[in-house]
Amino acid sequence: MLMRDSDPLARCDTAAHMGDAMRDMPLTADTVSPPEPRAYRGVNWDGLRALYIREVRRFWKVGLQTLAAPLFAFTDVLQ
């Protein structure tokens, strides 16, 4: 089936499928301002403690890969 110029689907000059999808967006880049930088005050000690505990537990969980495997690989190289 051939499309005619009068067919609304054949027109390429307008984005009929978009409609007013981005009506809330500004029209120019000059009106958009970058976000304000965050102010970090101090250290999040609870988060740091949780991260430390999680990483230590992970280290012991995969201890064979982190400690024994490199040791065996090194002894194989020496032979």
Secondary structure, DSSP 8 states (H G I E B T S, - for coil): ----TTSTTT--SS-TTTTTTTTTS-SSGGG----------S--HHHHHHHHHHHHHHHHHTHIIIIIHHHHHHHHHH-
